[in-house]
């Protein structure tokens, strides 16, 4: 059992490229800050359109959430279609719904087009009902998506048990548009594709200051600076180098995961059939899947401190064995990363000044959404009109009400979640 945090994806991704450090003074047409899915997708799409792009990553490519998530490619936004239309209006709302529905298509198209070896499987995504009270909600969700042309279905309790290999759930939404991948290999594949298209990528080069100049922008790094005409800030929950006040606009929530060694072939043949991945309807949701080598991976809400994460790791192990008592509990891996939650549970696209763009807040759906929004950022910098964008373009980030107070409550909420998980696991036994 892992006693310290050990990231499965980093251990199985292989050697990374030796990305150079930005040194001395350099120039580019567009600078991208952040080497996760948003920044990498923006850099790739900008470079493919002939832009001179330089990307700055504070650590290594995919070091943040893009190399720490569950690898589930989930369509749509966190909010259901009717809520999106209510929040953003029917016209923009419908554009946003169609955009988010097609986001997995972009992910798998990029993987195919650039031959990214990241264990991609488009076997579908299940959202199992943790309680019979959740079934009407899933029925409404399916009905709303069908109005937008999506072929979702509701599985019975027996069908859910057959597909998942556990009778812990009461039914499930099945979405064939979803899938899974190795998240860090995907990030590194996007980086290599961007580099081949002409983008320059720099590691260990945090953009510590973003300053407006008479002819554009200046980004300072520890060993150099970058002069450019426009800036994309794509750091999500991992900083605010542009100093635009992102902090009060997100709640940075820890999502943690544990994973086993490869399970015996006979055992894994009976669970998560056809390569399915799942995220259930619990308030503090549990998400799980098998990787291609048969490791069982399960994740959920964590806590900010090392002790809190250790408790969350233990709760996830108990939850896994409550769902699948037959698992061989060889818990070699345990790790976590930050999810950026926004006040309305929708992403924010912000243009505080001409030539400065920010995007953040994927609310747990970052693999597909961040990739797609990276392309939207490229569209905007290549001349797309505001009215043609699939998301609202804000002039300033939208804050959480009482953000400092809410941040203080996060440890309490995480502790309560761990206690609830422990109770559920005990009842499952």
C-alpha positions in Angstrom: 0.0 0.0 0.0 1.3 3.5 -0.9 2.3 5.4 2.2 3.4 8.5 0.2 1.8 10.0 -2.8 2.8 8.2 -6.0 1.0 9.2 -9.2 0.1 6.2 -11.4 0.2 8.3 -14.6 3.6 9.7 -13.9 5.0 6.2 -13.1 3.6 4.8 -16.4 4.0 7.7 -18.8 7.6 7.0 -19.7 10.4 9.6 -20.1 9.3 13.1 -20.8 11.1 15.4 -23.3 13.8 17.7 -22.0 12.0 20.9 -22.5 14.3 23.9 -22.5 14.3 26.7 -20.0 13.5 30.2 -21.2 16.7 32.2 -21.0 17.6 35.8 -21.8 15.1 37.9 -23.8 13.0 36.3 -26.5 10.0 37.3 -28.6 6.8 35.7 -29.9 3.6 36.8 -31.4 1.6 35.0 -28.7 2.6 33.7 -25.3 0.8 30.9 -23.5 1.2 30.4 -19.8 0.5 26.9 -18.6 1.4 23.5 -20.0 -1.9 21.7 -19.3 -4.6 20.8 -21.8 -5.9 24.4 -22.2 -2.5 25.9 -22.9 -1.3 23.0 -25.1 -4.4 23.0 -27.2 -4.2 26.7 -27.6 -0.6 26.6 -28.6 -1.2 23.7 -31.0 -4.1 25.4 -32.8 -2.4 28.7 -32.9 0.8 27.2 -34.4 -1.2 25.3 -37.0 -2.6 28.7 -38.1 0.9 30.1 -38.6 1.3 32.0 -35.3 4.6 32.4 -33.6 3.8 30.8 -30.2 5.9 30.4 -27.1 4.5 28.3 -24.2 5.8 28.8 -20.6 5.3 26.0 -18.0 6.3 26.5 -14.4 7.2 22.9 -13.9 7.0 20.1 -16.5 4.3 19.5 -19.1 1.2 18.1 -17.5 2.5 18.6 -14.0 -0.8 20.1 -12.8 -4.3 18.7 -13.2 -3.7 17.5 -16.7 -1.3 14.9 -15.4 -3.3 14.1 -12.2 -6.9 13.6 -13.2 -8.9 10.4 -13.7 -8.5 10.3 -17.5 -12.3 10.3 -18.1 -13.4 12.1 -21.3 -16.9 13.3 -20.4 -19.2 15.2 -22.7 -21.1 18.3 -21.7 -20.9 20.8 -19.0 -21.4 20.3 -15.3 -24.8 21.9 -15.6 -27.6 20.2 -17.5 -28.8 21.8 -20.7 -31.8 23.5 -19.3 -29.7 25.1 -16.6 -27.1 26.3 -19.2 -29.9 28.0 -21.2 -31.3 29.6 -18.1 -27.9 31.0 -17.0 -26.6 32.1 -20.4 -29.8 32.5 -22.4 -31.3 30.3 -25.1 -29.1 31.5 -28.0 -25.7 31.4 -26.3 -26.8 28.5 -24.1 -27.5 26.3 -27.1 -24.2 27.2 -28.7 -22.4 26.3 -25.4 -24.3 23.0 -25.2 -23.4 22.0 -28.7 -19.8 23.0 -28.1 -19.5 21.0 -24.9 -21.2 18.0 -26.5 -18.7 17.9 -29.3 -15.6 18.4 -27.0 -14.8 14.6 -26.8 -14.9 14.5 -30.6 -12.1 17.0 -30.7 -10.1 15.0 -28.1 -10.3 11.8 -30.0 -9.7 13.5 -33.3 -6.5 15.1 -32.1 -5.4 11.7 -30.7 -6.0 10.1 -34.1 -4.6 13.0 -36.2 -1.4 13.3 -34.2 -1.0 9.6 -33.4 -0.9 10.3 -29.7 -0.3 7.0 -27.9 -2.3 7.5 -24.7 -4.4 4.4 -24.3 -7.5 6.1 -25.7 -10.7 4.2 -25.6 -14.1 5.5 -26.5 -16.2 2.9 -24.8 -18.8 5.2 -23.2 -19.3 6.7 -19.8 -21.7 5.6 -17.1 -23.3 7.8 -14.4 -24.7 5.2 -11.9 -27.4 6.2 -9.4 -26.2 5.8 -5.9 -29.8 6.0 -4.6 -33.2 5.3 -6.2 -34.0 8.9 -5.5 -31.4 9.9 -8.1 -33.1 8.0 -11.0 -35.7 10.8 -11.8 -32.7 13.2 -12.0 -31.0 10.9 -14.5 -34.2 10.6 -16.5 -34.5 14.4 -16.8 -30.9 14.7 -17.8 -31.3 12.1 -20.5 -34.5 13.8 -21.8 -32.8 17.2 -22.0 -29.8 15.8 -23.9 -32.0 13.9 -26.3 -33.6 17.3 -27.2 -30.1 18.3 -28.4 -29.6 15.1 -30.4 -27.6 13.0 -28.0 -28.4 9.3 -27.8 -28.2 8.7 -24.1 -30.0 5.9 -22.4 -31.1 4.8 -18.9 -29.9 1.3 -17.8 -31.9 -0.7 -15.4 -30.5 -1.9 -12.1 -29.8 -5.3 -13.6 -28.2 -3.9 -16.7 -26.0 -1.5 -14.6 -24.9 -4.4 -12.4 -24.0 -6.5 -15.5 -22.0 -3.6 -17.1 -20.2 -2.5 -13.9 -19.9 -5.8 -12.0 -21.4 -4.5 -8.8 -25.0 -4.4 -7.6 -24.3 -1.2 -5.5 -26.2 1.1 -7.9 -29.9 1.5 -8.8 -29.5 2.2 -12.5 -27.3 4.3 -14.7 -27.2 6.9 -17.4 -25.1 5.6 -20.4 -23.5 8.2 -22.7 -21.7 6.6 -25.7 -19.8 9.8 -26.4 -17.5 9.4 -23.5 -14.3 7.5 -23.0 -11.0 7.4 -21.2 -7.3 7.9 -21.8 -3.9 8.1 -20.1 -4.1 11.8 -19.0 -0.4 12.5 -18.8 0.5 10.8 -22.1 -2.3 12.8 -23.7 -0.8 16.0 -22.4 2.7 15.1 -23.6 1.3 14.1 -27.0 -0.4 17.5 -27.4 3.0 19.1 -26.5 4.8 17.2 -29.1 2.1 18.0 -31.7 2.4 21.7 -30.9 6.1 21.6 -31.2 5.9 19.9 -34.6 3.5 22.6 -35.7 6.1 25.2 -34.8 5.3 26.2 -31.2 8.2 26.7 -28.8 7.7 25.1 -25.4 9.6 25.9 -22.3 9.7 24.0 -19.0 10.8 25.2 -15.5 9.9 28.7 -16.8 7.1 30.2 -14.7 5.6 33.5 -15.9 6.0 35.5 -12.7 4.8 38.8 -14.0 2.7 39.8 -16.9 3.1 43.5 -17.7 1.5 45.7 -20.4 4.0 47.6 -22.6 3.6 50.2 -25.2 3.7 47.6 -28.0 2.3 44.5 -26.3 3.2 42.5 -23.2 6.3 41.5 -21.2 6.4 38.2 -19.3 9.2 37.9 -16.7 10.6 34.5 -15.9 13.4 33.6 -13.4 16.1 33.4 -16.1 14.7 35.6 -18.9 11.7 37.4 -20.3 9.3 37.0 -23.2 8.0 39.9 -25.3 4.8 39.2 -27.2 1.7 40.8 -28.7 -0.9 38.7 -26.9 -1.1 36.4 -23.8 -3.1 33.4 -23.0 -3.2 32.6 -19.2 -4.2 28.9 -18.8 -3.1 28.0 -15.3 -6.6 27.1 -14.0 -6.4 26.3 -10.2 -2.6 26.5 -10.2 -1.9 30.3 -10.0 -2.7 33.7 -11.3 0.4 35.0 -13.1 -1.5 37.8 -14.9 -2.7 39.1 -11.5 -6.3 39.3 -12.6 -7.9 38.2 -9.4 -8.7 34.6 -10.3 -8.4 33.5 -6.7 -11.8 34.6 -5.5 -13.4 33.2 -8.6 -12.6 29.5 -8.0 -12.7 27.1 -5.2 -9.6 24.9 -5.6 -10.9 21.4 -4.5 -8.6 18.5 -4.1 -9.5 15.4 -6.1 -7.6 12.3 -5.0 -7.2 8.8 -6.5 -5.8 5.4 -5.5 -5.0 2.6 -7.8 -4.0 -1.1 -7.5 -1.5 -3.2 -9.2 -2.9 -5.0 -12.3 -5.8 -7.3 -11.2 -6.0 -11.0 -12.3 -7.4 -11.4 -15.8 -10.4 -13.5 -14.5 -11.3 -10.8 -12.0 -11.1 -7.8 -14.3 -13.1 -9.7 -17.0 -16.1 -9.4 -14.7 -16.1 -5.7 -13.9 -16.4 -2.5 -15.9 -17.1 -4.4 -19.1 -16.0 -3.1 -22.5 -13.7 -0.5 -21.0 -16.3 1.6 -19.4 -15.6 4.4 -17.0 -18.0 5.7 -14.4 -18.7 8.7 -12.2 -21.6 8.2 -9.8 -24.3 10.6 -8.5 -23.1 10.9 -4.9 -22.8 14.5 -3.6 -19.1 13.7 -3.0 -18.9 11.6 -6.2 -16.8 8.5 -6.7 -15.3 7.9 -10.2 -13.6 4.7 -11.2 -12.3 2.6 -14.1 -9.8 0.0 -15.1 -6.7 1.1 -17.0 -5.6 -1.0 -20.0 -3.2 -3.0 -17.8 -6.0 -4.0 -15.4 -5.3 -1.6 -12.6 -8.3 -0.5 -10.7 -8.4 3.3 -10.4 -10.9 5.1 -8.1 -11.1 8.8 -7.2 -13.1 11.3 -5.2 -13.0 14.4 -3.1 -9.9 15.0 -1.1 -8.4 17.5 1.3 -5.7 20.2 1.1 -3.3 18.8 3.8 -1.2 15.7 3.7 -3.2 14.2 6.6 -6.5 15.0 5.0 -5.4 13.4 1.8 -4.2 10.3 3.6 -7.7 10.0 5.2 -9.3 10.4 1.7 -7.0 7.8 0.3 -8.1 5.4 3.0 -11.8 6.2 2.4 -11.4 5.5 -1.3 -9.8 2.1 -0.6 -12.8 1.2 1.6 -15.2 2.5 -1.0 -13.5 0.4 -3.7 -13.8 -2.8 -1.6 -17.4 -2.0 -0.8 -18.2 -1.8 -4.5 -15.9 -4.7 -5.6 -15.1 -7.0 -2.6 -13.3 -9.3 -4.9 -10.5 -6.8 -5.7 -7.0 -7.7 -4.7 -6.2 -4.7 -2.5 -2.6 -4.1 -3.7 -2.9 -0.3 -3.4 0.5 0.8 -4.9 -0.6 4.3 -6.1 -2.1 7.3 -4.3 -2.1 10.9 -5.6 -4.2 14.0 -6.1 -4.6 17.3 -7.9 -6.7 20.5 -7.9 -10.1 21.0 -9.5 -11.3 24.6 -10.1 -15.0 25.0 -9.2 -16.7 28.2 -10.3 -19.7 29.9 -8.7 -22.2 28.7 -11.4 -20.3 25.5 -12.2 -19.5 26.7 -15.7 -16.2 27.6 -17.2 -15.1 31.2 -17.5 -13.5 32.8 -20.6 -12.2 36.3 -19.7 -10.7 39.1 -21.8 -9.8 41.8 -19.3 -7.8 43.7 -21.9 -7.2 43.5 -25.7 -4.6 40.8 -26.2 -5.0 39.1 -22.8 -7.2 36.0 -22.5 -7.9 33.8 -19.5 -9.8 30.5 -19.2 -10.5 28.4 -16.1 -13.1 26.5 -14.2 -13.8 23.2 -15.8 -15.6 21.8 -12.6 -14.2 18.3 -13.0 -14.7 17.9 -16.8 -11.4 19.3 -17.8 -10.1 16.6 -20.2 -12.6 17.4 -23.0 -13.5 21.0 -22.0 -10.0 22.3 -21.5 -8.9 20.9 -24.9 -11.9 22.4 -26.6 -11.6 25.8 -24.9 -7.9 25.9 -25.9 -9.1 25.9 -29.5 -11.6 28.7 -28.7 -8.8 30.8 -27.3 -6.9 30.3 -30.6 -10.0 31.3 -32.5 -10.4 34.5 -30.6 -6.7 35.5 -31.1 -7.0 34.7 -34.8 -9.9 37.1 -35.2 -13.1 35.4 -34.1 -15.8 37.8 -33.2 -17.2 37.8 -29.7 -20.6 36.9 -30.9 -19.3 33.8 -32.7 -17.7 32.3 -29.6 -19.5 29.3 -27.9 -19.0 30.8 -24.4 -19.6 34.2 -23.0 -16.6 36.5 -23.1 -16.3 38.2 -19.7 -14.4 41.5 -19.1 -13.6 40.5 -15.5 -13.7 37.1 -13.7 -16.9 36.3 -11.8 -16.1 35.8 -8.1 -17.7 33.4 -5.6 -19.8 35.2 -3.0 -18.0 35.0 0.3 -15.0 33.3 -1.3 -12.7 33.6 1.8 -15.3 32.1 4.1 -16.0 29.3 1.7 -12.3 28.4 1.5 -12.2 28.2 5.2 -15.0 25.7 5.2 -13.3 23.3 2.7 -11.4 21.3 5.3 -14.6 20.8 7.3 -16.5 19.7 4.2 -13.7 17.3 3.2 -13.6 15.8 6.7 -17.4 15.3 6.6 -17.1 13.6 3.2 -14.5 11.2 4.6 -16.8 10.3 7.5 -19.7 9.7 5.2 -17.6 7.5 3.0 -16.5 5.5 6.0 -20.1 4.9 6.9 -21.1 3.9 3.4 -18.2 1.4 3.2 -19.2 -0.1 6.6 -22.8 -0.6 5.5 -21.5 -2.1 2.2 -19.7 -4.8 4.2 
